[in-house]
């Protein structure tokens, strides 16, 4: 999948998860079209039920991604905060 989508700006791939962003709506739309064209050319399809289109914010690999940036989810922060202090060096 990484090879198929290589070189498309603002696209990240982790196994079969793809996230597409853009600086503007038009950039985003162009990147989405390029991704879909590449997948089609490679004989791959998306599953409509698994796709989310034009989201302002998404959860991706345990992180919240939005126009403000990338932040860990509250669940991951809590796990770190609740971790016991080390007792040895």
PDB file of N, CA, C and O in Angstrom:
ATOM      1  N   UNK A   1       0.824  -1.188   0.000  1.00  0.00           N
ATOM      2  CA  UNK A   1       0.000   0.000   0.000  1.00  0.00           C
ATOM      3  C   UNK A   1       0.870   1.254   0.000  1.00  0.00           C
ATOM      4  O   UNK A   1       0.579   2.223  -0.701  1.00  0.00           O
ATOM      5  N   UNK A   2       1.944   1.223   0.797  1.00  0.00           N
ATOM      6  CA  UNK A   2       2.836   2.389   0.844  1.00  0.00           C
ATOM      7  C   UNK A   2       3.435   2.683  -0.528  1.00  0.00           C
ATOM      8  O   UNK A   2       3.550   3.844  -0.922  1.00  0.00           O
ATOM      9  N   UNK A   3       3.813   1.646  -1.245  1.00  0.00           N
ATOM     10  CA  UNK A   3       4.395   1.851  -2.575  1.00  0.00           C
ATOM     11  C   UNK A   3       3.361   2.411  -3.549  1.00  0.00           C
ATOM     12  O   UNK A   3       3.676   3.273  -4.370  1.00  0.00           O
ATOM     13  N   UNK A   4       2.144   1.924  -3.455  1.00  0.00           N
ATOM     14  CA  UNK A   4       1.086   2.375  -4.366  1.00  0.00           C
ATOM     15  C   UNK A   4       0.799   3.860  -4.172  1.00  0.00           C
ATOM     16  O   UNK A   4       0.554   4.581  -5.139  1.00  0.00           O
ATOM     17  N   UNK A   5       0.830   4.316  -2.917  1.00  0.00           N
ATOM     18  CA  UNK A   5       0.462   5.697  -2.611  1.00  0.00           C
ATOM     19  C   UNK A   5       1.666   6.614  -2.400  1.00  0.00           C
ATOM     20  O   UNK A   5       1.507   7.766  -1.996  1.00  0.00           O
ATOM     21  N   UNK A   6       2.857   6.110  -2.669  1.00  0.00           N
ATOM     22  CA  UNK A   6       4.073   6.912  -2.475  1.00  0.00           C
ATOM     23  C   UNK A   6       4.038   8.172  -3.330  1.00  0.00           C
ATOM     24  O   UNK A   6       3.603   8.150  -4.482  1.00  0.00           O
ATOM     25  N   UNK A   7       4.503   9.265  -2.746  1.00  0.00           N
ATOM     26  CA  UNK A   7       4.639  10.510  -3.485  1.00  0.00           C
ATOM     27  C   UNK A   7       3.411  11.405  -3.484  1.00  0.00           C
ATOM     28  O   UNK A   7       3.464  12.525  -3.993  1.00  0.00           O
ATOM     29  N   UNK A   8       2.305  10.930  -2.919  1.00  0.00           N
ATOM     30  CA  UNK A   8       1.113  11.778  -2.845  1.00  0.00           C
ATOM     31  C   UNK A   8       1.258  12.641  -1.592  1.00  0.00           C
ATOM     32  O   UNK A   8       1.433  12.110  -0.495  1.00  0.00           O
ATOM     33  N   UNK A   9       1.188  13.961  -1.741  1.00  0.00           N
ATOM     34  CA  UNK A   9       1.371  14.820  -0.571  1.00  0.00           C
ATOM     35  C   UNK A   9       0.248  14.642   0.447  1.00  0.00           C
ATOM     36  O   UNK A   9      -0.907  14.401   0.094  1.00  0.00           O
ATOM     37  N   UNK A  10       0.623  14.768   1.719  1.00  0.00           N
ATOM     38  CA  UNK A  10      -0.330  14.769   2.832  1.00  0.00           C
ATOM     39  C   UNK A  10      -1.105  13.455   2.961  1.00  0.00           C
ATOM     40  O   UNK A  10      -2.265  13.450   3.374  1.00  0.00           O
ATOM     41  N   UNK A  11      -0.450  12.331   2.601  1.00  0.00           N
ATOM     42  CA  UNK A  11      -1.058  11.006   2.727  1.00  0.00           C
ATOM     43  C   UNK A  11      -0.168  10.156   3.618  1.00  0.00           C
ATOM     44  O   UNK A  11       1.048  10.110   3.431  1.00  0.00           O
ATOM     45  N   UNK A  12      -0.778   9.484   4.588  1.00  0.00           N
ATOM     46  CA  UNK A  12      -0.053   8.575   5.466  1.00  0.00           C
ATOM     47  C   UNK A  12      -0.736   7.216   5.413  1.00  0.00           C
ATOM     48  O   UNK A  12      -1.962   7.120   5.367  1.00  0.00           O
ATOM     49  N   UNK A  13       0.083   6.166   5.420  1.00  0.00           N
ATOM     50  CA  UNK A  13      -0.426   4.805   5.330  1.00  0.00           C
ATOM     51  C   UNK A  13       0.151   3.981   6.470  1.00  0.00           C
ATOM     52  O   UNK A  13       1.351   4.035   6.742  1.00  0.00           O
ATOM     53  N   UNK A  14      -0.715   3.215   7.138  1.00  0.00           N
ATOM     54  CA  UNK A  14      -0.282   2.235   8.129  1.00  0.00           C
ATOM     55  C   UNK A  14      -1.072   0.964   7.831  1.00  0.00           C
ATOM     56  O   UNK A  14      -2.264   0.868   8.121  1.00  0.00           O
ATOM     57  N   UNK A  15      -0.372  -0.010   7.243  1.00  0.00           N
ATOM     58  CA  UNK A  15      -0.990  -1.244   6.770  1.00  0.00           C
ATOM     59  C   UNK A  15      -2.119  -0.909   5.794  1.00  0.00           C
ATOM     60  O   UNK A  15      -1.850  -0.438   4.689  1.00  0.00           O
ATOM     61  N   UNK A  16      -3.382  -1.143   6.182  1.00  0.00           N
ATOM     62  CA  UNK A  16      -4.474  -0.826   5.251  1.00  0.00           C
ATOM     63  C   UNK A  16      -5.249   0.422   5.669  1.00  0.00           C
ATOM     64  O   UNK A  16      -6.318   0.698   5.124  1.00  0.00           O
ATOM     65  N   UNK A  17      -4.721   1.172   6.627  1.00  0.00           N
ATOM     66  CA  UNK A  17      -5.335   2.442   7.028  1.00  0.00           C
ATOM     67  C   UNK A  17      -4.667   3.582   6.276  1.00  0.00           C
ATOM     68  O   UNK A  17      -3.440   3.686   6.249  1.00  0.00           O
ATOM     69  N   UNK A  18      -5.471   4.424   5.674  1.00  0.00           N
ATOM     70  CA  UNK A  18      -4.966   5.558   4.897  1.00  0.00           C
ATOM     71  C   UNK A  18      -5.592   6.825   5.450  1.00  0.00           C
ATOM     72  O   UNK A  18      -6.804   6.887   5.654  1.00  0.00           O
ATOM     73  N   UNK A  19      -4.770   7.832   5.691  1.00  0.00           N
ATOM     74  CA  UNK A  19      -5.297   9.136   6.078  1.00  0.00           C
ATOM     75  C   UNK A  19      -4.820  10.151   5.054  1.00  0.00           C
ATOM     76  O   UNK A  19      -3.645  10.182   4.689  1.00  0.00           O
ATOM     77  N   UNK A  20      -5.749  10.978   4.597  1.00  0.00           N
ATOM     78  CA  UNK A  20      -5.464  11.972   3.562  1.00  0.00           C
ATOM     79  C   UNK A  20      -5.842  13.339   4.108  1.00  0.00           C
ATOM     80  O   UNK A  20      -6.962  13.533   4.580  1.00  0.00           O
ATOM     81  N   UNK A  21      -4.916  14.285   4.046  1.00  0.00           N
ATOM     82  CA  UNK A  21      -5.192  15.646   4.496  1.00  0.00           C
ATOM     83  C   UNK A  21      -4.839  16.620   3.380  1.00  0.00           C
ATOM     84  O   UNK A  21      -4.382  16.225   2.308  1.00  0.00           O
ATOM     85  N   UNK A  22      -5.058  17.881   3.651  1.00  0.00           N
ATOM     86  CA  UNK A  22      -4.701  18.926   2.700  1.00  0.00           C
ATOM     87  C   UNK A  22      -4.731  20.268   3.393  1.00  0.00           C
ATOM     88  O   UNK A  22      -5.461  20.450   4.367  1.00  0.00           O
ATOM     89  N   UNK A  23      -3.948  21.208   2.903  1.00  0.00           N
ATOM     90  CA  UNK A  23      -3.912  22.541   3.504  1.00  0.00           C
ATOM     91  C   UNK A  23      -5.224  23.287   3.295  1.00  0.00           C
ATOM     92  O   UNK A  23      -5.621  24.094   4.136  1.00  0.00           O
ATOM     93  N   UNK A  24      -5.892  23.023   2.187  1.00  0.00           N
ATOM     94  CA  UNK A  24      -7.186  23.633   1.889  1.00  0.00           C
ATOM     95  C   UNK A  24      -8.141  22.519   1.472  1.00  0.00           C
ATOM     96  O   UNK A  24      -7.721  21.386   1.235  1.00  0.00           O
ATOM     97  N   UNK A  25      -9.416  22.846   1.385  1.00  0.00           N
ATOM     98  CA  UNK A  25     -10.384  21.849   0.934  1.00  0.00           C
ATOM     99  C   UNK A  25     -10.040  21.365  -0.470  1.00  0.00           C
ATOM    100  O   UNK A  25     -10.126  20.169  -0.749  1.00  0.00           O
ATOM    101  N   UNK A  26      -9.653  22.278  -1.354  1.00  0.00           N
ATOM    102  CA  UNK A  26      -9.298  21.889  -2.726  1.00  0.00           C
ATOM    103  C   UNK A  26      -8.081  20.975  -2.757  1.00  0.00           C
ATOM    104  O   UNK A  26      -8.054  20.013  -3.524  1.00  0.00           O
ATOM    105  N   UNK A  27      -7.062  21.265  -1.925  1.00  0.00           N
ATOM    106  CA  UNK A  27      -5.890  20.388  -1.835  1.00  0.00           C
ATOM    107  C   UNK A  27      -6.299  19.008  -1.334  1.00  0.00           C
ATOM    108  O   UNK A  27      -5.858  17.986  -1.860  1.00  0.00           O
ATOM    109  N   UNK A  28      -7.144  18.994  -0.316  1.00  0.00           N
ATOM    110  CA  UNK A  28      -7.612  17.733   0.253  1.00  0.00           C
ATOM    111  C   UNK A  28      -8.357  16.916  -0.804  1.00  0.00           C
ATOM    112  O   UNK A  28      -8.110  15.721  -0.963  1.00  0.00           O
ATOM    113  N   UNK A  29      -9.258  17.563  -1.514  1.00  0.00           N
ATOM    114  CA  UNK A  29     -10.031  16.883  -2.549  1.00  0.00           C
ATOM    115  C   UNK A  29      -9.118  16.327  -3.640  1.00  0.00           C
ATOM    116  O   UNK A  29      -9.316  15.204  -4.105  1.00  0.00           O
ATOM    117  N   UNK A  30      -8.132  17.099  -4.042  1.00  0.00           N
ATOM    118  CA  UNK A  30      -7.169  16.641  -5.054  1.00  0.00           C
ATOM    119  C   UNK A  30      -6.409  15.412  -4.552  1.00  0.00           C
ATOM    120  O   UNK A  30      -6.220  14.454  -5.302  1.00  0.00           O
ATOM    121  N   UNK A  31      -5.976  15.433  -3.297  1.00  0.00           N
ATOM    122  CA  UNK A  31      -5.242  14.301  -2.731  1.00  0.00           C
ATOM    123  C   UNK A  31      -6.126  13.063  -2.623  1.00  0.00           C
ATOM    124  O   UNK A  31      -5.671  11.954  -2.900  1.00  0.00           O
ATOM    125  N   UNK A  32      -7.391  13.242  -2.221  1.00  0.00           N
ATOM    126  CA  UNK A  32      -8.323  12.112  -2.141  1.00  0.00           C
ATOM    127  C   UNK A  32      -8.521  11.501  -3.528  1.00  0.00           C
ATOM    128  O   UNK A  32      -8.493  10.279  -3.679  1.00  0.00           O
ATOM    129  N   UNK A  33      -8.719  12.336  -4.523  1.00  0.00           N
ATOM    130  CA  UNK A  33      -8.895  11.826  -5.894  1.00  0.00           C
ATOM    131  C   UNK A  33      -7.663  11.060  -6.367  1.00  0.00           C
ATOM    132  O   UNK A  33      -7.784  10.018  -7.011  1.00  0.00           O
ATOM    133  N   UNK A  34      -6.481  11.578  -6.048  1.00  0.00           N
ATOM    134  CA  UNK A  34      -5.248  10.900  -6.449  1.00  0.00           C
ATOM    135  C   UNK A  34      -5.139   9.544  -5.769  1.00  0.00           C
ATOM    136  O   UNK A  34      -4.768   8.558  -6.406  1.00  0.00           O
ATOM    137  N   UNK A  35      -5.459   9.487  -4.478  1.00  0.00           N
ATOM    138  CA  UNK A  35      -5.426   8.215  -3.744  1.00  0.00           C
ATOM    139  C   UNK A  35      -6.400   7.226  -4.375  1.00  0.00           C
ATOM    140  O   UNK A  35      -6.029   6.083  -4.643  1.00  0.00           O
ATOM    141  N   UNK A  36      -7.628   7.645  -4.612  1.00  0.00           N
ATOM    142  CA  UNK A  36      -8.622   6.736  -5.194  1.00  0.00           C
ATOM    143  C   UNK A  36      -8.219   6.277  -6.591  1.00  0.00           C
ATOM    144  O   UNK A  36      -8.430   5.116  -6.940  1.00  0.00           O
ATOM    145  N   UNK A  37      -7.648   7.162  -7.392  1.00  0.00           N
ATOM    146  CA  UNK A  37      -7.165   6.782  -8.728  1.00  0.00           C
ATOM    147  C   UNK A  37      -6.062   5.739  -8.635  1.00  0.00           C
ATOM    148  O   UNK A  37      -6.058   4.765  -9.388  1.00  0.00           O
ATOM    149  N   UNK A  38      -5.122   5.944  -7.706  1.00  0.00           N
ATOM    150  CA  UNK A  38      -4.015   4.985  -7.555  1.00  0.00           C
ATOM    151  C   UNK A  38      -4.529   3.626  -7.087  1.00  0.00           C
ATOM    152  O   UNK A  38      -4.089   2.588  -7.581  1.00  0.00           O
ATOM    153  N   UNK A  39      -5.457   3.634  -6.139  1.00  0.00           N
ATOM    154  CA  UNK A  39      -6.014   2.369  -5.656  1.00  0.00           C
ATOM    155  C   UNK A  39      -6.727   1.637  -6.786  1.00  0.00           C
ATOM    156  O   UNK A  39      -6.567   0.427  -6.946  1.00  0.00           O
ATOM    157  N   UNK A  40      -7.505   2.360  -7.561  1.00  0.00           N
ATOM    158  CA  UNK A  40      -8.222   1.763  -8.691  1.00  0.00           C
ATOM    159  C   UNK A  40      -7.246   1.192  -9.714  1.00  0.00           C
ATOM    160  O   UNK A  40      -7.454   0.089 -10.220  1.00  0.00           O
ATOM    161  N   UNK A  41      -6.193   1.926 -10.019  1.00  0.00           N
ATOM    162  CA  UNK A  41      -5.182   1.458 -10.979  1.00  0.00           C
ATOM    163  C   UNK A  41      -4.482   0.196 -10.498  1.00  0.00           C
ATOM    164  O   UNK A  41      -4.044  -0.624 -11.304  1.00  0.00           O
ATOM    165  N   UNK A  42      -4.377   0.042  -9.173  1.00  0.00           N
ATOM    166  CA  UNK A  42      -3.727  -1.136  -8.597  1.00  0.00           C
ATOM    167  C   UNK A  42      -4.709  -2.286  -8.396  1.00  0.00           C
ATOM    168  O   UNK A  42      -4.332  -3.347  -7.898  1.00  0.00           O
ATOM    169  N   UNK A  43      -5.967  -2.077  -8.780  1.00  0.00           N
ATOM    170  CA  UNK A  43      -6.965  -3.129  -8.623  1.00  0.00           C
ATOM    171  C   UNK A  43      -7.496  -3.250  -7.208  1.00  0.00           C
ATOM    172  O   UNK A  43      -8.052  -4.286  -6.842  1.00  0.00           O
ATOM    173  N   UNK A  44      -7.334  -2.213  -6.413  1.00  0.00           N
ATOM    174  CA  UNK A  44      -7.807  -2.227  -5.027  1.00  0.00           C
ATOM    175  C   UNK A  44      -9.075  -1.404  -4.899  1.00  0.00           C
ATOM    176  O   UNK A  44      -9.315  -0.478  -5.674  1.00  0.00           O
ATOM    177  N   UNK A  45      -9.883  -1.757  -3.909  1.00  0.00           N
ATOM    178  CA  UNK A  45     -11.129  -1.034  -3.665  1.00  0.00           C
ATOM    179  C   UNK A  45     -11.194  -0.629  -2.200  1.00  0.00           C
ATOM    180  O   UNK A  45     -10.526  -1.218  -1.349  1.00  0.00           O
ATOM    181  N   UNK A  46     -11.996   0.372  -1.920  1.00  0.00           N
ATOM    182  CA  UNK A  46     -12.264   0.749  -0.534  1.00  0.00           C
ATOM    183  C   UNK A  46     -13.593   0.135  -0.122  1.00  0.00           C
ATOM    184  O   UNK A  46     -14.437  -0.173  -0.963  1.00  0.00           O
ATOM    185  N   UNK A  47     -13.767  -0.039   1.182  1.00  0.00           N
ATOM    186  CA  UNK A  47     -15.047  -0.499   1.708  1.00  0.00           C
ATOM    187  C   UNK A  47     -15.799   0.724   2.219  1.00  0.00           C
ATOM    188  O   UNK A  47     -15.374   1.366   3.179  1.00  0.00           O
ATOM    189  N   UNK A  48     -16.894   1.034   1.587  1.00  0.00           N
ATOM    190  CA  UNK A  48     -17.661   2.239   1.904  1.00  0.00           C
ATOM    191  C   UNK A  48     -17.942   2.353   3.403  1.00  0.00           C
ATOM    192  O   UNK A  48     -17.828   3.437   3.974  1.00  0.00           O
ATOM    193  N   UNK A  49     -18.304   1.254   4.032  1.00  0.00           N
ATOM    194  CA  UNK A  49     -18.658   1.279   5.452  1.00  0.00           C
ATOM    195  C   UNK A  49     -17.469   1.638   6.344  1.00  0.00           C
ATOM    196  O   UNK A  49     -17.658   2.118   7.462  1.00  0.00           O
ATOM    197  N   UNK A  50     -16.259   1.413   5.864  1.00  0.00           N
ATOM    198  CA  UNK A  50     -15.071   1.702   6.674  1.00  0.00           C
ATOM    199  C   UNK A  50     -14.477   3.082   6.397  1.00  0.00           C
ATOM    200  O   UNK A  50     -13.546   3.502   7.083  1.00  0.00           O
ATOM    201  N   UNK A  51     -15.001   3.782   5.410  1.00  0.00           N
ATOM    202  CA  UNK A  51     -14.441   5.080   5.025  1.00  0.00           C
ATOM    203  C   UNK A  51     -15.141   6.222   5.748  1.00  0.00           C
ATOM    204  O   UNK A  51     -16.347   6.185   5.992  1.00  0.00           O
ATOM    205  N   UNK A  52     -14.359   7.224   6.079  1.00  0.00           N
ATOM    206  CA  UNK A  52     -14.889   8.471   6.620  1.00  0.00           C
ATOM    207  C   UNK A  52     -14.334   9.582   5.744  1.00  0.00           C
ATOM    208  O   UNK A  52     -13.123   9.680   5.547  1.00  0.00           O
ATOM    209  N   UNK A  53     -15.215  10.411   5.224  1.00  0.00           N
ATOM    210  CA  UNK A  53     -14.817  11.421   4.255  1.00  0.00           C
ATOM    211  C   UNK A  53     -14.925  12.822   4.838  1.00  0.00           C
ATOM    212  O   UNK A  53     -15.890  13.142   5.533  1.00  0.00           O
ATOM    213  N   UNK A  54     -13.937  13.649   4.553  1.00  0.00           N
ATOM    214  CA  UNK A  54     -13.952  15.084   4.852  1.00  0.00           C
ATOM    215  C   UNK A  54     -14.270  15.376   6.318  1.00  0.00           C
ATOM    216  O   UNK A  54     -15.178  16.147   6.628  1.00  0.00           O
ATOM    217  N   UNK A  55     -13.515  14.752   7.204  1.00  0.00           N
ATOM    218  CA  UNK A  55     -13.690  14.935   8.642  1.00  0.00           C
ATOM    219  C   UNK A  55     -12.846  16.105   9.136  1.00  0.00           C
ATOM    220  O   UNK A  55     -11.731  16.314   8.659  1.00  0.00           O
ATOM    221  N   UNK A  56     -13.369  16.859  10.080  1.00  0.00           N
ATOM    222  CA  UNK A  56     -12.603  17.941  10.715  1.00  0.00           C
ATOM    223  C   UNK A  56     -11.595  17.379  11.708  1.00  0.00           C
ATOM    224  O   UNK A  56     -10.557  17.985  11.972  1.00  0.00           O
ATOM    225  N   UNK A  57     -11.923  16.199  12.259  1.00  0.00           N
ATOM    226  CA  UNK A  57     -11.078  15.577  13.277  1.00  0.00           C
ATOM    227  C   UNK A  57     -11.251  14.067  13.163  1.00  0.00           C
ATOM    228  O   UNK A  57     -12.361  13.581  12.946  1.00  0.00           O
ATOM    229  N   UNK A  58     -10.153  13.324  13.310  1.00  0.00           N
ATOM    230  CA  UNK A  58     -10.228  11.864  13.253  1.00  0.00           C
ATOM    231  C   UNK A  58      -9.372  11.258  14.351  1.00  0.00           C
ATOM    232  O   UNK A  58      -8.401  11.859  14.810  1.00  0.00           O
ATOM    233  N   UNK A  59      -9.752  10.056  14.761  1.00  0.00           N
ATOM    234  CA  UNK A  59      -8.901   9.246  15.622  1.00  0.00           C
ATOM    235  C   UNK A  59      -8.157   8.295  14.702  1.00  0.00           C
ATOM    236  O   UNK A  59      -8.766   7.573  13.913  1.00  0.00           O
ATOM    237  N   UNK A  60      -6.834   8.299  14.809  1.00  0.00           N
ATOM    238  CA  UNK A  60      -6.011   7.498  13.905  1.00  0.00           C
ATOM    239  C   UNK A  60      -4.837   6.954  14.687  1.00  0.00           C
ATOM    240  O   UNK A  60      -4.003   7.714  15.179  1.00  0.00           O
ATOM    241  N   UNK A  61      -4.771   5.637  14.804  1.00  0.00           N
ATOM    242  CA  UNK A  61      -3.676   4.965  15.494  1.00  0.00           C
ATOM    243  C   UNK A  61      -3.457   5.530  16.896  1.00  0.00           C
ATOM    244  O   UNK A  61      -2.321   5.757  17.312  1.00  0.00           O
ATOM    245  N   UNK A  62      -4.548   5.752  17.615  1.00  0.00           N
ATOM    246  CA  UNK A  62      -4.456   6.215  18.995  1.00  0.00           C
ATOM    247  C   UNK A  62      -4.194   7.696  19.162  1.00  0.00           C
ATOM    248  O   UNK A  62      -3.890   8.145  20.267  1.00  0.00           O
ATOM    249  N   UNK A  63      -4.303   8.455  18.106  1.00  0.00           N
ATOM    250  CA  UNK A  63      -4.081   9.900  18.178  1.00  0.00           C
ATOM    251  C   UNK A  63      -5.278  10.641  17.581  1.00  0.00           C
ATOM    252  O   UNK A  63      -5.943  10.147  16.670  1.00  0.00           O
ATOM    253  N   UNK A  64      -5.531  11.817  18.106  1.00  0.00           N
ATOM    254  CA  UNK A  64      -6.571  12.695  17.578  1.00  0.00           C
ATOM    255  C   UNK A  64      -5.881  13.672  16.629  1.00  0.00           C
ATOM    256  O   UNK A  64      -4.987  14.414  17.037  1.00  0.00           O
ATOM    257  N   UNK A  65      -6.296  13.672  15.369  1.00  0.00           N
ATOM    258  CA  UNK A  65      -5.693  14.529  14.354  1.00  0.00           C
ATOM    259  C   UNK A  65      -6.734  15.554  13.911  1.00  0.00           C
ATOM    260  O   UNK A  65      -7.850  15.201  13.531  1.00  0.00           O
ATOM    261  N   UNK A  66      -6.348  16.829  13.968  1.00  0.00           N
ATOM    262  CA  UNK A  66      -7.242  17.911  13.553  1.00  0.00           C
ATOM    263  C   UNK A  66      -6.394  19.043  12.984  1.00  0.00           C
ATOM    264  O   UNK A  66      -5.177  18.910  12.861  1.00  0.00           O
ATOM    265  N   UNK A  67      -7.033  20.147  12.642  1.00  0.00           N
ATOM    266  CA  UNK A  67      -6.278  21.281  12.113  1.00  0.00           C
ATOM    267  C   UNK A  67      -5.359  21.882  13.168  1.00  0.00           C
ATOM    268  O   UNK A  67      -4.426  22.610  12.829  1.00  0.00           O
ATOM    269  N   UNK A  68      -5.610  21.589  14.445  1.00  0.00           N
ATOM    270  CA  UNK A  68      -4.731  22.066  15.513  1.00  0.00           C
ATOM    271  C   UNK A  68      -3.462  21.218  15.643  1.00  0.00           C
ATOM    272  O   UNK A  68      -2.498  21.642  16.280  1.00  0.00           O
ATOM    273  N   UNK A  69      -3.460  20.033  15.047  1.00  0.00           N
ATOM    274  CA  UNK A  69      -2.283  19.179  15.107  1.00  0.00           C
ATOM    275  C   UNK A  69      -2.634  17.763  15.534  1.00  0.00           C
ATOM    276  O   UNK A  69      -3.764  17.305  15.360  1.00  0.00           O
ATOM    277  N   UNK A  70      -1.643  17.080  16.096  1.00  0.00           N
ATOM    278  CA  UNK A  70      -1.800  15.688  16.515  1.00  0.00           C
ATOM    279  C   UNK A  70      -1.635  15.630  18.026  1.00  0.00           C
ATOM    280  O   UNK A  70      -0.635  16.101  18.570  1.00  0.00           O
ATOM    281  N   UNK A  71      -2.626  15.047  18.702  1.00  0.00           N
ATOM    282  CA  UNK A  71      -2.568  14.889  20.147  1.00  0.00           C
ATOM    283  C   UNK A  71      -2.897  13.445  20.514  1.00  0.00           C
ATOM    284  O   UNK A  71      -3.664  12.779  19.818  1.00  0.00           O
ATOM    285  N   UNK A  72      -2.310  12.963  21.618  1.00  0.00           N
ATOM    286  CA  UNK A  72      -2.700  11.636  22.095  1.00  0.00           C
ATOM    287  C   UNK A  72      -4.127  11.692  22.636  1.00  0.00           C
ATOM    288  O   UNK A  72      -4.588  12.748  23.069  1.00  0.00           O
ATOM    289  N   UNK A  73      -4.819  10.571  22.612  1.00  0.00           N
ATOM    290  CA  UNK A  73      -6.173  10.530  23.149  1.00  0.00           C
ATOM    291  C   UNK A  73      -6.128  10.565  24.672  1.00  0.00           C
ATOM    292  O   UNK A  73      -5.099  10.266  25.277  1.00  0.00           O
ATOM    293  N   UNK A  74      -7.245  10.930  25.284  1.00  0.00           N
ATOM    294  CA  UNK A  74      -7.337  10.990  26.745  1.00  0.00           C
ATOM    295  C   UNK A  74      -7.030   9.629  27.356  1.00  0.00           C
ATOM    296  O   UNK A  74      -6.420   9.553  28.423  1.00  0.00           O
ATOM    297  N   UNK A  75      -7.440   8.571  26.702  1.00  0.00           N
ATOM    298  CA  UNK A  75      -7.182   7.213  27.192  1.00  0.00           C
ATOM    299  C   UNK A  75      -5.680   6.943  27.287  1.00  0.00           C
ATOM    300  O   UNK A  75      -5.221   6.356  28.266  1.00  0.00           O
ATOM    301  N   UNK A  76      -4.921   7.361  26.291  1.00  0.00           N
ATOM    302  CA  UNK A  76      -3.478   7.147  26.317  1.00  0.00           C
ATOM    303  C   UNK A  76      -2.806   8.030  27.360  1.00  0.00           C
ATOM    304  O   UNK A  76      -1.868   7.593  28.027  1.00  0.00           O
ATOM    305  N   UNK A  77      -3.270   9.257  27.509  1.00  0.00           N
ATOM    306  CA  UNK A  77      -2.714  10.135  28.542  1.00  0.00           C
ATOM    307  C   UNK A  77      -2.970   9.569  29.930  1.00  0.00           C
ATOM    308  O   UNK A  77      -2.088   9.605  30.788  1.00  0.00           O
ATOM    309  N   UNK A  78      -4.177   9.045  30.155  1.00  0.00           N
ATOM    310  CA  UNK A  78      -4.516   8.475  31.459  1.00  0.00           C
ATOM    311  C   UNK A  78      -3.610   7.294  31.777  1.00  0.00           C
ATOM    312  O   UNK A  78      -3.172   7.144  32.917  1.00  0.00           O
ATOM    313  N   UNK A  79      -3.326   6.463  30.795  1.00  0.00           N
ATOM    314  CA  UNK A  79      -2.447   5.310  31.017  1.00  0.00           C
ATOM    315  C   UNK A  79      -1.066   5.766  31.475  1.00  0.00           C
ATOM    316  O   UNK A  79      -0.460   5.138  32.342  1.00  0.00           O
ATOM    317  N   UNK A  80      -0.569   6.849  30.901  1.00  0.00           N
ATOM    318  CA  UNK A  80       0.743   7.371  31.301  1.00  0.00           C
ATOM    319  C   UNK A  80       0.662   7.998  32.685  1.00  0.00           C
ATOM    320  O   UNK A  80       1.547   7.784  33.513  1.00  0.00           O
ATOM    321  N   UNK A  81      -0.394   8.775  32.946  1.00  0.00           N
ATOM    322  CA  UNK A  81      -0.552   9.427  34.242  1.00  0.00           C
ATOM    323  C   UNK A  81      -0.721   8.416  35.366  1.00  0.00           C
ATOM    324  O   UNK A  81      -0.254   8.651  36.480  1.00  0.00           O
ATOM    325  N   UNK A  82      -1.377   7.302  35.094  1.00  0.00           N
ATOM    326  CA  UNK A  82      -1.632   6.284  36.113  1.00  0.00           C
ATOM    327  C   UNK A  82      -0.486   5.294  36.266  1.00  0.00           C
ATOM    328  O   UNK A  82      -0.538   4.420  37.131  1.00  0.00           O
ATOM    329  N   UNK A  83       0.530   5.416  35.452  1.00  0.00           N
ATOM    330  CA  UNK A  83       1.660   4.494  35.520  1.00  0.00           C
ATOM    331  C   UNK A  83       2.395   4.698  36.843  1.00  0.00           C
ATOM    332  O   UNK A  83       2.664   5.837  37.226  1.00  0.00           O
ATOM    333  N   UNK A  84       2.725   3.613  37.547  1.00  0.00           N
ATOM    334  CA  UNK A  84       3.434   3.771  38.818  1.00  0.00           C
ATOM    335  C   UNK A  84       4.839   4.331  38.607  1.00  0.00           C
ATOM    336  O   UNK A  84       5.479   4.092  37.582  1.00  0.00           O
ATOM    337  N   UNK A  85       5.292   5.072  39.591  1.00  0.00           N
ATOM    338  CA  UNK A  85       6.646   5.631  39.533  1.00  0.00           C
ATOM    339  C   UNK A  85       7.660   4.498  39.621  1.00  0.00           C
ATOM    340  O   UNK A  85       7.419   3.508  40.311  1.00  0.00           O
ATOM    341  N   UNK A  86       8.788   4.629  38.934  1.00  0.00           N
ATOM    342  CA  UNK A  86       9.820   3.589  39.021  1.00  0.00           C
ATOM    343  C   UNK A  86      10.348   3.478  40.454  1.00  0.00           C
ATOM    344  O   UNK A  86      10.423   4.468  41.182  1.00  0.00           O
ATOM    345  N   UNK A  87      10.705   2.269  40.835  1.00  0.00           N
ATOM    346  CA  UNK A  87      11.228   2.047  42.190  1.00  0.00           C
ATOM    347  C   UNK A  87      12.718   1.744  42.191  1.00  0.00           C
ATOM    348  O   UNK A  87      13.323   1.620  43.256  1.00  0.00           O
ATOM    349  N   UNK A  88      13.311   1.624  41.021  1.00  0.00           N
ATOM    350  CA  UNK A  88      14.755   1.380  40.933  1.00  0.00           C
ATOM    351  C   UNK A  88      15.291   2.061  39.681  1.00  0.00           C
ATOM    352  O   UNK A  88      14.536   2.489  38.807  1.00  0.00           O
ATOM    353  N   UNK A  89      16.601   2.145  39.623  1.00  0.00           N
ATOM    354  CA  UNK A  89      17.232   2.798  38.480  1.00  0.00           C
ATOM    355  C   UNK A  89      17.580   1.797  37.428  1.00  0.00           C
ATOM    356  O   UNK A  89      18.123   2.162  36.385  1.00  0.00           O
TER     357      UNK A  89
END
